[in-house]
């Protein structure tokens, strides 16, 4: 079995995928959270701590808002919020 050569076409496909775009948007939010919390505490809290803290405190609401924003920009009605 052979693998396709690593070309710019493969990289472009990945970079344009919706999954990768969501990853980048989420990563940006985590980095913002890291900066804010590091400034508040007076030292660099590191990416892993920021990631875990952001997931625990903000991920669900961020994802819901992101889905609503993307649905609104696509002309679709916003998705129902997840029930707990």
N, CA, C and O atoms as a CHARMM CRD file, in Angstrom:
* protein
*
  336
    1    1 UNK  N      0.84600  -1.16500   0.00000 PROA 1      0.00000
    2    1 UNK  CA     0.00000   0.00000   0.00000 PROA 1      0.00000
    3    1 UNK  C      0.90000   1.24000   0.00000 PROA 1      0.00000
    4    1 UNK  O      1.85100   1.31800   0.77700 PROA 1      0.00000
    5    2 UNK  N      0.60600   2.17600  -0.84600 PROA 2      0.00000
    6    2 UNK  CA     1.39400   3.40000  -0.90100 PROA 2      0.00000
    7    2 UNK  C      0.57000   4.56600  -0.39300 PROA 2      0.00000
    8    2 UNK  O     -0.65800   4.57000  -0.47900 PROA 2      0.00000
    9    3 UNK  N      1.26000   5.53800   0.12900 PROA 3      0.00000
   10    3 UNK  CA     0.59200   6.74500   0.60900 PROA 3      0.00000
   11    3 UNK  C      0.77500   7.83600  -0.42600 PROA 3      0.00000
   12    3 UNK  O      1.78900   7.87000  -1.12200 PROA 3      0.00000
   13    4 UNK  N     -0.18900   8.71900  -0.53200 PROA 4      0.00000
   14    4 UNK  CA    -0.05400   9.81000  -1.50300 PROA 4      0.00000
   15    4 UNK  C      1.09500  10.72500  -1.10100 PROA 4      0.00000
   16    4 UNK  O      1.36700  10.90100   0.08700 PROA 4      0.00000
   17    5 UNK  N      1.76200  11.30200  -2.08000 PROA 5      0.00000
   18    5 UNK  CA     2.86600  12.22100  -1.74800 PROA 5      0.00000
   19    5 UNK  C      2.34700  13.44400  -1.00500 PROA 5      0.00000
   20    5 UNK  O      1.23300  13.91600  -1.23300 PROA 5      0.00000
   21    6 UNK  N      3.18900  13.93300  -0.11600 PROA 6      0.00000
   22    6 UNK  CA     2.83700  15.13700   0.64300 PROA 6      0.00000
   23    6 UNK  C      2.98300  16.34400  -0.27500 PROA 6      0.00000
   24    6 UNK  O      4.09200  16.83100  -0.49700 PROA 6      0.00000
   25    7 UNK  N      1.90800  16.80700  -0.78600 PROA 7      0.00000
   26    7 UNK  CA     1.94300  17.96600  -1.66300 PROA 7      0.00000
   27    7 UNK  C      1.13900  19.09700  -1.07900 PROA 7      0.00000
   28    7 UNK  O      0.46600  18.93900  -0.06000 PROA 7      0.00000
   29    8 UNK  N      1.21100  20.21700  -1.71400 PROA 8      0.00000
   30    8 UNK  CA     0.46800  21.36700  -1.21700 PROA 8      0.00000
   31    8 UNK  C     -1.03300  21.14800  -1.32900 PROA 8      0.00000
   32    8 UNK  O     -1.79800  21.75200  -0.57700 PROA 8      0.00000
   33    9 UNK  N     -1.47000  20.30000  -2.25000 PROA 9      0.00000
   34    9 UNK  CA    -2.89500  20.01100  -2.39500 PROA 9      0.00000
   35    9 UNK  C     -3.46100  19.35500  -1.15800 PROA 9      0.00000
   36    9 UNK  O     -4.56000  19.69800  -0.72400 PROA 9      0.00000
   37   10 UNK  N     -2.72800  18.41500  -0.58100 PROA 10     0.00000
   38   10 UNK  CA    -3.18200  17.76000   0.64800 PROA 10     0.00000
   39   10 UNK  C     -3.23900  18.74700   1.80400 PROA 10     0.00000
   40   10 UNK  O     -4.20500  18.75700   2.56700 PROA 10     0.00000
   41   11 UNK  N     -2.22400  19.56400   1.93500 PROA 11     0.00000
   42   11 UNK  CA    -2.19000  20.55000   3.01400 PROA 11     0.00000
   43   11 UNK  C     -3.30000  21.57500   2.86400 PROA 11     0.00000
   44   11 UNK  O     -3.92500  21.96900   3.84900 PROA 11     0.00000
   45   12 UNK  N     -3.54400  22.00500   1.64100 PROA 12     0.00000
   46   12 UNK  CA    -4.62200  22.96800   1.40400 PROA 12     0.00000
   47   12 UNK  C     -5.97400  22.37700   1.76000 PROA 12     0.00000
   48   12 UNK  O     -6.82400  23.05900   2.33300 PROA 12     0.00000
   49   13 UNK  N     -6.17400  21.10500   1.42100 PROA 13     0.00000
   50   13 UNK  CA    -7.43500  20.44400   1.74300 PROA 13     0.00000
   51   13 UNK  C     -7.65100  20.42200   3.25500 PROA 13     0.00000
   52   13 UNK  O     -8.74400  20.72200   3.73300 PROA 13     0.00000
   53   14 UNK  N     -6.61400  20.06800   4.00100 PROA 14     0.00000
   54   14 UNK  CA    -6.71900  20.01300   5.46200 PROA 14     0.00000
   55   14 UNK  C     -6.98700  21.40100   6.02000 PROA 14     0.00000
   56   14 UNK  O     -7.85300  21.56200   6.88000 PROA 14     0.00000
   57   15 UNK  N     -6.26500  22.39900   5.55000 PROA 15     0.00000
   58   15 UNK  CA    -6.42500  23.75800   6.06000 PROA 15     0.00000
   59   15 UNK  C     -7.80400  24.32900   5.76600 PROA 15     0.00000
   60   15 UNK  O     -8.27900  25.19700   6.49800 PROA 15     0.00000
   61   16 UNK  N     -8.45000  23.86000   4.71300 PROA 16     0.00000
   62   16 UNK  CA    -9.77800  24.36500   4.36000 PROA 16     0.00000
   63   16 UNK  C    -10.89500  23.55000   5.00800 PROA 16     0.00000
   64   16 UNK  O    -12.06000  23.94000   4.93400 PROA 16     0.00000
   65   17 UNK  N    -10.56300  22.43300   5.63700 PROA 17     0.00000
   66   17 UNK  CA   -11.60900  21.60000   6.22700 PROA 17     0.00000
   67   17 UNK  C    -12.24600  22.30300   7.42300 PROA 17     0.00000
   68   17 UNK  O    -11.58800  23.05200   8.14500 PROA 17     0.00000
   69   18 UNK  N    -13.52800  22.04800   7.61500 PROA 18     0.00000
   70   18 UNK  CA   -14.24300  22.68300   8.72100 PROA 18     0.00000
   71   18 UNK  C    -13.70600  22.20400  10.07300 PROA 18     0.00000
   72   18 UNK  O    -13.68700  22.96800  11.03800 PROA 18     0.00000
   73   19 UNK  N    -13.27400  20.95500  10.14300 PROA 19     0.00000
   74   19 UNK  CA   -12.72300  20.43000  11.39800 PROA 19     0.00000
   75   19 UNK  C    -11.45800  21.19300  11.79000 PROA 19     0.00000
   76   19 UNK  O    -11.28200  21.55500  12.95300 PROA 19     0.00000
   77   20 UNK  N    -10.59000  21.43200  10.82900 PROA 20     0.00000
   78   20 UNK  CA    -9.35700  22.17000  11.10900 PROA 20     0.00000
   79   20 UNK  C     -9.67300  23.61700  11.47600 PROA 20     0.00000
   80   20 UNK  O     -9.03400  24.17700  12.36700 PROA 20     0.00000
   81   21 UNK  N    -10.64000  24.22700  10.81100 PROA 21     0.00000
   82   21 UNK  CA   -11.02100  25.60100  11.13200 PROA 21     0.00000
   83   21 UNK  C    -11.56400  25.69300  12.55800 PROA 21     0.00000
   84   21 UNK  O    -11.28200  26.66000  13.26700 PROA 21     0.00000
   85   22 UNK  N    -12.33500  24.69800  12.97900 PROA 22     0.00000
   86   22 UNK  CA   -12.84200  24.67100  14.35500 PROA 22     0.00000
   87   22 UNK  C    -11.70000  24.49900  15.34200 PROA 22     0.00000
   88   22 UNK  O    -11.68900  25.13800  16.39400 PROA 22     0.00000
   89   23 UNK  N    -10.74000  23.64300  15.01400 PROA 23     0.00000
   90   23 UNK  CA    -9.56600  23.45900  15.86200 PROA 23     0.00000
   91   23 UNK  C     -8.81900  24.77700  16.04800 PROA 23     0.00000
   92   23 UNK  O     -8.45000  25.13400  17.16600 PROA 23     0.00000
   93   24 UNK  N     -8.60000  25.49500  14.95300 PROA 24     0.00000
   94   24 UNK  CA    -7.87900  26.76400  15.04000 PROA 24     0.00000
   95   24 UNK  C     -8.63800  27.79300  15.87000 PROA 24     0.00000
   96   24 UNK  O     -8.03600  28.51900  16.66100 PROA 24     0.00000
   97   25 UNK  N     -9.96100  27.85900  15.69200 PROA 25     0.00000
   98   25 UNK  CA   -10.76600  28.81600  16.45300 PROA 25     0.00000
   99   25 UNK  C    -10.72700  28.48700  17.94000 PROA 25     0.00000
  100   25 UNK  O    -10.60400  29.38100  18.77800 PROA 25     0.00000
  101   26 UNK  N    -10.83200  27.20300  18.26400 PROA 26     0.00000
  102   26 UNK  CA   -10.79600  26.79700  19.67100 PROA 26     0.00000
  103   26 UNK  C     -9.41600  27.06800  20.27100 PROA 26     0.00000
  104   26 UNK  O     -9.31000  27.53700  21.40500 PROA 26     0.00000
  105   27 UNK  N     -8.37500  26.77600  19.52000 PROA 27     0.00000
  106   27 UNK  CA    -7.00500  27.02700  19.99100 PROA 27     0.00000
  107   27 UNK  C     -6.79400  28.51200  20.27100 PROA 27     0.00000
  108   27 UNK  O     -6.14800  28.88000  21.25200 PROA 27     0.00000
  109   28 UNK  N     -7.34100  29.35800  19.40900 PROA 28     0.00000
  110   28 UNK  CA    -7.22000  30.80900  19.60600 PROA 28     0.00000
  111   28 UNK  C     -7.89000  31.24000  20.91000 PROA 28     0.00000
  112   28 UNK  O     -7.35300  32.07300  21.64000 PROA 28     0.00000
  113   29 UNK  N     -9.05300  30.67800  21.19900 PROA 29     0.00000
  114   29 UNK  CA    -9.75400  30.99400  22.45000 PROA 29     0.00000
  115   29 UNK  C     -8.95600  30.53000  23.66000 PROA 29     0.00000
  116   29 UNK  O     -8.90700  31.22400  24.67600 PROA 29     0.00000
  117   30 UNK  N     -8.33800  29.37000  23.56000 PROA 30     0.00000
  118   30 UNK  CA    -7.51700  28.85100  24.66400 PROA 30     0.00000
  119   30 UNK  C     -6.31800  29.76000  24.88600 PROA 30     0.00000
  120   30 UNK  O     -5.96400  30.05100  26.02900 PROA 30     0.00000
  121   31 UNK  N     -5.69400  30.20800  23.81300 PROA 31     0.00000
  122   31 UNK  CA    -4.54300  31.11400  23.94900 PROA 31     0.00000
  123   31 UNK  C     -4.95900  32.45500  24.56100 PROA 31     0.00000
  124   31 UNK  O     -4.21600  33.03200  25.35500 PROA 31     0.00000
  125   32 UNK  N     -6.14600  32.95100  24.19500 PROA 32     0.00000
  126   32 UNK  CA    -6.65000  34.18100  24.82500 PROA 32     0.00000
  127   32 UNK  C     -6.85600  33.96400  26.31700 PROA 32     0.00000
  128   32 UNK  O     -6.48800  34.80500  27.13700 PROA 32     0.00000
  129   33 UNK  N     -7.45100  32.82200  26.65700 PROA 33     0.00000
  130   33 UNK  CA    -7.69300  32.49400  28.06500 PROA 33     0.00000
  131   33 UNK  C     -6.36400  32.39500  28.82100 PROA 33     0.00000
  132   33 UNK  O     -6.24900  32.87500  29.94900 PROA 33     0.00000
  133   34 UNK  N     -5.37700  31.78000  28.20200 PROA 34     0.00000
  134   34 UNK  CA    -4.04600  31.66200  28.81300 PROA 34     0.00000
  135   34 UNK  C     -3.47300  33.04400  29.10200 PROA 34     0.00000
  136   34 UNK  O     -2.93300  33.28500  30.18100 PROA 34     0.00000
  137   35 UNK  N     -3.59000  33.93600  28.15000 PROA 35     0.00000
  138   35 UNK  CA    -3.05300  35.28500  28.32100 PROA 35     0.00000
  139   35 UNK  C     -3.78400  36.00700  29.45500 PROA 35     0.00000
  140   35 UNK  O     -3.14600  36.59700  30.32700 PROA 35     0.00000
  141   36 UNK  N     -5.10300  35.96300  29.44600 PROA 36     0.00000
  142   36 UNK  CA    -5.89600  36.66100  30.46300 PROA 36     0.00000
  143   36 UNK  C     -5.58400  36.12600  31.85300 PROA 36     0.00000
  144   36 UNK  O     -5.35100  36.90100  32.78000 PROA 36     0.00000
  145   37 UNK  N     -5.57900  34.81400  32.00100 PROA 37     0.00000
  146   37 UNK  CA    -5.31700  34.22300  33.31800 PROA 37     0.00000
  147   37 UNK  C     -3.87300  34.44700  33.76300 PROA 37     0.00000
  148   37 UNK  O     -3.62400  34.66600  34.94900 PROA 37     0.00000
  149   38 UNK  N     -2.93900  34.39800  32.85000 PROA 38     0.00000
  150   38 UNK  CA    -1.54100  34.65900  33.19000 PROA 38     0.00000
  151   38 UNK  C     -1.36000  36.09800  33.65400 PROA 38     0.00000
  152   38 UNK  O     -0.62700  36.35000  34.61100 PROA 38     0.00000
  153   39 UNK  N     -2.01700  37.04600  32.98800 PROA 39     0.00000
  154   39 UNK  CA    -1.95900  38.44500  33.40900 PROA 39     0.00000
  155   39 UNK  C     -2.59500  38.63300  34.78600 PROA 39     0.00000
  156   39 UNK  O     -2.07300  39.35500  35.63500 PROA 39     0.00000
  157   40 UNK  N     -3.71600  37.97700  34.98200 PROA 40     0.00000
  158   40 UNK  CA    -4.42800  38.10100  36.26000 PROA 40     0.00000
  159   40 UNK  C     -3.59500  37.55100  37.41600 PROA 40     0.00000
  160   40 UNK  O     -3.56200  38.13600  38.49900 PROA 40     0.00000
  161   41 UNK  N     -2.92500  36.42800  37.18200 PROA 41     0.00000
  162   41 UNK  CA    -2.14700  35.78700  38.25400 PROA 41     0.00000
  163   41 UNK  C     -0.72100  36.31900  38.36400 PROA 41     0.00000
  164   41 UNK  O     -0.06500  36.12100  39.38600 PROA 41     0.00000
  165   42 UNK  N     -0.24200  36.98500  37.32900 PROA 42     0.00000
  166   42 UNK  CA     1.09200  37.56000  37.38200 PROA 42     0.00000
  167   42 UNK  C      2.20100  36.61900  36.95700 PROA 42     0.00000
  168   42 UNK  O      3.37700  36.92200  37.15800 PROA 42     0.00000
  169   43 UNK  N      1.84900  35.47900  36.37100 PROA 43     0.00000
  170   43 UNK  CA     2.85500  34.55500  35.83800 PROA 43     0.00000
  171   43 UNK  C      2.21800  33.71000  34.73500 PROA 43     0.00000
  172   43 UNK  O      0.99600  33.58400  34.65400 PROA 43     0.00000
  173   44 UNK  N      3.07300  33.13700  33.88900 PROA 44     0.00000
  174   44 UNK  CA     2.60200  32.32000  32.77300 PROA 44     0.00000
  175   44 UNK  C      2.06900  30.99500  33.30600 PROA 44     0.00000
  176   44 UNK  O      2.81000  30.21700  33.90700 PROA 44     0.00000
  177   45 UNK  N      0.78200  30.74300  33.08200 PROA 45     0.00000
  178   45 UNK  CA     0.18600  29.52000  33.61200 PROA 45     0.00000
  179   45 UNK  C      0.44200  28.30800  32.71700 PROA 45     0.00000
  180   45 UNK  O      0.19100  27.17800  33.13400 PROA 45     0.00000
  181   46 UNK  N      0.92700  28.51700  31.52000 PROA 46     0.00000
  182   46 UNK  CA     1.21300  27.42100  30.60500 PROA 46     0.00000
  183   46 UNK  C     -0.01100  26.99300  29.82400 PROA 46     0.00000
  184   46 UNK  O     -1.14600  27.21400  30.24600 PROA 46     0.00000
  185   47 UNK  N      0.23800  26.37700  28.67600 PROA 47     0.00000
  186   47 UNK  CA    -0.85600  26.00900  27.78500 PROA 47     0.00000
  187   47 UNK  C     -1.72500  24.91000  28.37300 PROA 47     0.00000
  188   47 UNK  O     -2.95100  24.97800  28.28000 PROA 47     0.00000
  189   48 UNK  N     -1.11500  23.90300  28.97200 PROA 48     0.00000
  190   48 UNK  CA    -1.90300  22.77700  29.48100 PROA 48     0.00000
  191   48 UNK  C     -2.88500  23.20900  30.56800 PROA 48     0.00000
  192   48 UNK  O     -4.04300  22.79100  30.56100 PROA 48     0.00000
  193   49 UNK  N     -2.42800  24.03700  31.49300 PROA 49     0.00000
  194   49 UNK  CA    -3.32900  24.52300  32.54500 PROA 49     0.00000
  195   49 UNK  C     -4.43700  25.38600  31.95100 PROA 49     0.00000
  196   49 UNK  O     -5.59700  25.28200  32.34900 PROA 49     0.00000
  197   50 UNK  N     -4.07000  26.23800  30.99900 PROA 50     0.00000
  198   50 UNK  CA    -5.07100  27.09200  30.34500 PROA 50     0.00000
  199   50 UNK  C     -6.08800  26.23800  29.59000 PROA 50     0.00000
  200   50 UNK  O     -7.28700  26.51100  29.63100 PROA 50     0.00000
  201   51 UNK  N     -5.61100  25.22000  28.91200 PROA 51     0.00000
  202   51 UNK  CA    -6.49100  24.32400  28.16500 PROA 51     0.00000
  203   51 UNK  C     -7.50400  23.66200  29.09300 PROA 51     0.00000
  204   51 UNK  O     -8.70800  23.70400  28.83900 PROA 51     0.00000
  205   52 UNK  N     -7.01800  23.05600  30.15800 PROA 52     0.00000
  206   52 UNK  CA    -7.91100  22.35200  31.08300 PROA 52     0.00000
  207   52 UNK  C     -8.89600  23.30900  31.74600 PROA 52     0.00000
  208   52 UNK  O    -10.07100  22.97900  31.90100 PROA 52     0.00000
  209   53 UNK  N     -8.42500  24.48700  32.13500 PROA 53     0.00000
  210   53 UNK  CA    -9.28400  25.47900  32.77200 PROA 53     0.00000
  211   53 UNK  C    -10.34700  25.97700  31.79100 PROA 53     0.00000
  212   53 UNK  O    -11.51700  26.10500  32.15200 PROA 53     0.00000
  213   54 UNK  N     -9.94100  26.25600  30.55400 PROA 54     0.00000
  214   54 UNK  CA   -10.87800  26.73400  29.54100 PROA 54     0.00000
  215   54 UNK  C    -11.93500  25.68300  29.22300 PROA 54     0.00000
  216   54 UNK  O    -13.11600  26.00100  29.09200 PROA 54     0.00000
  217   55 UNK  N    -11.50400  24.42500  29.09800 PROA 55     0.00000
  218   55 UNK  CA   -12.45900  23.35300  28.82400 PROA 55     0.00000
  219   55 UNK  C    -13.48900  23.27800  29.94000 PROA 55     0.00000
  220   55 UNK  O    -14.68800  23.18000  29.68200 PROA 55     0.00000
  221   56 UNK  N    -13.02100  23.32400  31.17300 PROA 56     0.00000
  222   56 UNK  CA   -13.90900  23.19300  32.32500 PROA 56     0.00000
  223   56 UNK  C    -14.86700  24.37500  32.44800 PROA 56     0.00000
  224   56 UNK  O    -16.03800  24.19200  32.77900 PROA 56     0.00000
  225   57 UNK  N    -14.37700  25.58500  32.18500 PROA 57     0.00000
  226   57 UNK  CA   -15.17400  26.78400  32.44400 PROA 57     0.00000
  227   57 UNK  C    -15.90700  27.35100  31.23100 PROA 57     0.00000
  228   57 UNK  O    -16.97100  27.94900  31.38900 PROA 57     0.00000
  229   58 UNK  N    -15.37000  27.18000  30.03600 PROA 58     0.00000
  230   58 UNK  CA   -15.87500  27.95500  28.90000 PROA 58     0.00000
  231   58 UNK  C    -16.22700  27.16600  27.64000 PROA 58     0.00000
  232   58 UNK  O    -16.94500  27.68700  26.78700 PROA 58     0.00000
  233   59 UNK  N    -15.75600  25.94600  27.49500 PROA 59     0.00000
  234   59 UNK  CA   -15.89000  25.24400  26.21900 PROA 59     0.00000
  235   59 UNK  C    -17.34600  25.05500  25.78300 PROA 59     0.00000
  236   59 UNK  O    -17.68400  25.33700  24.63300 PROA 59     0.00000
  237   60 UNK  N    -18.19600  24.59000  26.67000 PROA 60     0.00000
  238   60 UNK  CA   -19.58400  24.31800  26.27900 PROA 60     0.00000
  239   60 UNK  C    -20.29000  25.56900  25.77100 PROA 60     0.00000
  240   60 UNK  O    -20.94100  25.54100  24.72700 PROA 60     0.00000
  241   61 UNK  N    -20.15700  26.66900  26.51400 PROA 61     0.00000
  242   61 UNK  CA   -20.83600  27.89400  26.08600 PROA 61     0.00000
  243   61 UNK  C    -20.19800  28.46200  24.81900 PROA 61     0.00000
  244   61 UNK  O    -20.90000  29.02200  23.97700 PROA 61     0.00000
  245   62 UNK  N    -18.87800  28.32700  24.67200 PROA 62     0.00000
  246   62 UNK  CA   -18.20700  28.81100  23.46900 PROA 62     0.00000
  247   62 UNK  C    -18.68100  28.02100  22.25400 PROA 62     0.00000
  248   62 UNK  O    -18.96300  28.59900  21.20400 PROA 62     0.00000
  249   63 UNK  N    -18.76700  26.72000  22.39600 PROA 63     0.00000
  250   63 UNK  CA   -19.22100  25.89400  21.27300 PROA 63     0.00000
  251   63 UNK  C    -20.66600  26.21000  20.88500 PROA 63     0.00000
  252   63 UNK  O    -20.99200  26.27900  19.70000 PROA 63     0.00000
  253   64 UNK  N    -21.52300  26.40100  21.87500 PROA 64     0.00000
  254   64 UNK  CA   -22.92000  26.73700  21.58600 PROA 64     0.00000
  255   64 UNK  C    -23.00400  28.07200  20.84800 PROA 64     0.00000
  256   64 UNK  O    -23.74400  28.19800  19.87200 PROA 64     0.00000
  257   65 UNK  N    -22.25300  29.06100  21.30900 PROA 65     0.00000
  258   65 UNK  CA   -22.24600  30.37100  20.65300 PROA 65     0.00000
  259   65 UNK  C    -21.65700  30.26600  19.25200 PROA 65     0.00000
  260   65 UNK  O    -22.13900  30.91800  18.32600 PROA 65     0.00000
  261   66 UNK  N    -20.64100  29.46800  19.09400 PROA 66     0.00000
  262   66 UNK  CA   -19.99900  29.28100  17.78700 PROA 66     0.00000
  263   66 UNK  C    -20.97300  28.62000  16.81300 PROA 66     0.00000
  264   66 UNK  O    -21.07900  29.04100  15.66200 PROA 66     0.00000
  265   67 UNK  N    -21.68000  27.59400  17.26500 PROA 67     0.00000
  266   67 UNK  CA   -22.67000  26.93300  16.40200 PROA 67     0.00000
  267   67 UNK  C    -23.75900  27.91500  15.98100 PROA 67     0.00000
  268   67 UNK  O    -24.16500  27.94700  14.81900 PROA 67     0.00000
  269   68 UNK  N    -24.22700  28.71300  16.93500 PROA 68     0.00000
  270   68 UNK  CA   -25.26900  29.69700  16.61800 PROA 68     0.00000
  271   68 UNK  C    -24.74800  30.72300  15.62100 PROA 68     0.00000
  272   68 UNK  O    -25.45900  31.10200  14.69000 PROA 68     0.00000
  273   69 UNK  N    -23.52900  31.16700  15.80800 PROA 69     0.00000
  274   69 UNK  CA   -22.93000  32.15300  14.90800 PROA 69     0.00000
  275   69 UNK  C    -22.77200  31.57400  13.50400 PROA 69     0.00000
  276   69 UNK  O    -23.09800  32.23300  12.51700 PROA 69     0.00000
  277   70 UNK  N    -22.27500  30.34700  13.41900 PROA 70     0.00000
  278   70 UNK  CA   -22.07400  29.72400  12.11000 PROA 70     0.00000
  279   70 UNK  C    -23.40600  29.42900  11.43200 PROA 70     0.00000
  280   70 UNK  O    -23.53100  29.58300  10.21700 PROA 70     0.00000
  281   71 UNK  N    -24.39300  29.01100  12.20200 PROA 71     0.00000
  282   71 UNK  CA   -25.71400  28.74500  11.63000 PROA 71     0.00000
  283   71 UNK  C    -26.34600  30.03900  11.13000 PROA 71     0.00000
  284   71 UNK  O    -26.96800  30.05500  10.06800 PROA 71     0.00000
  285   72 UNK  N    -26.19300  31.11200  11.87800 PROA 72     0.00000
  286   72 UNK  CA   -26.74000  32.40400  11.47400 PROA 72     0.00000
  287   72 UNK  C    -26.08600  32.94100  10.22000 PROA 72     0.00000
  288   72 UNK  O    -26.75100  33.54100   9.37700 PROA 72     0.00000
  289   73 UNK  N    -24.78300  32.73000  10.09100 PROA 73     0.00000
  290   73 UNK  CA   -24.08900  33.23100   8.91000 PROA 73     0.00000
  291   73 UNK  C    -24.39600  32.39300   7.68100 PROA 73     0.00000
  292   73 UNK  O    -24.20600  32.84800   6.55300 PROA 73     0.00000
  293   74 UNK  N    -24.87400  31.15900   7.89400 PROA 74     0.00000
  294   74 UNK  CA   -25.22300  30.29600   6.75900 PROA 74     0.00000
  295   74 UNK  C    -26.69500  30.41600   6.39700 PROA 74     0.00000
  296   74 UNK  O    -27.16600  29.73300   5.48700 PROA 74     0.00000
  297   75 UNK  N    -27.43500  31.28600   7.10400 PROA 75     0.00000
  298   75 UNK  CA   -28.83900  31.48600   6.81700 PROA 75     0.00000
  299   75 UNK  C    -29.71900  30.39800   7.39800 PROA 75     0.00000
  300   75 UNK  O    -30.87200  30.24600   6.99500 PROA 75     0.00000
  301   76 UNK  N    -29.18200  29.63900   8.34700 PROA 76     0.00000
  302   76 UNK  CA   -29.94300  28.57300   8.98300 PROA 76     0.00000
  303   76 UNK  C    -30.38500  29.03200  10.37900 PROA 76     0.00000
  304   76 UNK  O    -29.75200  29.90300  10.97600 PROA 76     0.00000
  305   77 UNK  N    -31.45100  28.45500  10.88700 PROA 77     0.00000
  306   77 UNK  CA   -31.82700  28.78800  12.25900 PROA 77     0.00000
  307   77 UNK  C    -30.79600  28.23900  13.23400 PROA 77     0.00000
  308   77 UNK  O    -30.21400  27.18700  12.96800 PROA 77     0.00000
  309   78 UNK  N    -30.54900  28.91200  14.35300 PROA 78     0.00000
  310   78 UNK  CA   -29.56000  28.42200  15.32100 PROA 78     0.00000
  311   78 UNK  C    -29.96400  27.06900  15.87500 PROA 78     0.00000
  312   78 UNK  O    -31.14800  26.75500  15.99900 PROA 78     0.00000
  313   79 UNK  N    -28.95300  26.27200  16.20800 PROA 79     0.00000
  314   79 UNK  CA   -29.18900  24.95500  16.78000 PROA 79     0.00000
  315   79 UNK  C    -29.73400  25.08400  18.19800 PROA 79     0.00000
  316   79 UNK  O    -29.45300  26.05300  18.90300 PROA 79     0.00000
  317   80 UNK  N    -30.51400  24.09200  18.59800 PROA 80     0.00000
  318   80 UNK  CA   -31.03700  24.06400  19.96900 PROA 80     0.00000
  319   80 UNK  C    -29.88100  23.87500  20.92800 PROA 80     0.00000
  320   80 UNK  O    -28.96600  23.10400  20.63600 PROA 80     0.00000
  321   81 UNK  N    -29.89200  24.56600  22.08300 PROA 81     0.00000
  322   81 UNK  CA   -28.83400  24.34900  23.06100 PROA 81     0.00000
  323   81 UNK  C    -28.92000  22.94200  23.62700 PROA 81     0.00000
  324   81 UNK  O    -30.00200  22.36200  23.70800 PROA 81     0.00000
  325   82 UNK  N    -27.77300  22.39400  24.01800 PROA 82     0.00000
  326   82 UNK  CA   -27.73100  21.05300  24.59500 PROA 82     0.00000
  327   82 UNK  C    -28.44500  21.04800  25.94300 PROA 82     0.00000
  328   82 UNK  O    -28.29300  21.96500  26.75100 PROA 82     0.00000
  329   83 UNK  N    -29.22000  20.00200  26.16200 PROA 83     0.00000
  330   83 UNK  CA   -29.93600  19.88300  27.44100 PROA 83     0.00000
  331   83 UNK  C    -29.07900  19.10600  28.41700 PROA 83     0.00000
  332   83 UNK  O    -28.42200  18.12900  28.05800 PROA 83     0.00000
  333   84 UNK  N    -29.10000  19.56100  29.66100 PROA 84     0.00000
  334   84 UNK  CA   -28.27200  18.89900  30.68000 PROA 84     0.00000
  335   84 UNK  C    -29.08400  17.95700  31.50800 PROA 84     0.00000
  336   84 UNK  O    -28.55200  17.31400  32.41300 PROA 84     0.00000
